[in-house]
Amino acid sequence: MTDKKTGFQNLIEILDKEISAYEELKELFSQKRELLKKSKSDDLGVLDNKILALNNKIVKLNDTRKNIGVELTGKECNMTEFIECAEQKAPDFVKQLEDRKVKICKLIPEITLLNKQNVELLKHGIIITNKMLETIINAFAPQGSYYNGAGKTDTHDIDMWTISEEI
């Protein structure tokens, strides 16, 4: 019983660290959304590096949680299975596990929504950037000759040489 108790205590600690990491990720995604709205691309790189580092931390925490699941039950478990196992082997931890499950179930959809919003903002930013580049390219591209019905060059710009000859 002591071994299972220690295992569930370790599980609770890992879950708390995961929840904290998810809350931090949610905050970073919120910051990213604001940067995307304000078109501050210089700050995006720094923020993306923080997100990647945090993601690596979350992956390690998930691996640790999976290992604890294997130690407690002999297989990888989800939160429902952890709660069921605690009901049988360590009832004192059921309430704590249920509370953490609620927190995780609340955070994940919020993070997913923020991520989807950021992706849409990035797509919109790419469209705007492409239109700006197209406008710049068209403004500086050399104009070709236009021919009128008589086969003569018809330009919209006034040729200075022509004006000089006519004066």
Steps between C-alpha positions, in 0.01 A plus 500: 500500500785738576644443150164584337462801728843630393410430136179703528682781680752511215214493250333798672829694492550429129139594422547829688812572294313413179209727593743781578671446163165499318401825672831653395445375144155656498653832607769479232238426233301803621812716471564361153146586394551859611833523316339363185222758525753780537730361226806494726690232316833572673359391835337189354829314463584542868152392603504200267828387657338520845205296372731234354699475824180469700369236260816294558443531875138384459612199295741398777228542764264286290765229472551505875125477557480204260782325687320552830188353340694191400638467853155539659287296260733316265393710200481858375192666648278794436354705785184289526707185538717666764187593694361146471832358620504743795145399595623143544852547635523850655158662560661799672623624161174474303380855574841650418514313170144602410585866568803483275302327227249787505780757473663318210167450322437874531846610385539281192204645302608853591854434375364334185276800427786746548721293273230492229457877528876548466508280190219704343679824585818364341307403185346845485843658549639298211216616273560864596877465449449342158269784395751759620782330311286477188423872521867589546609277213234644270599855593866448412465258209585651159194580296470324168394670184135518422376498142193679380278389216733654239793290624681796654645511846258660734664597829338668791816684594600815311827453318725802565675460163170537315416812691842653421458439126157653491613822672 
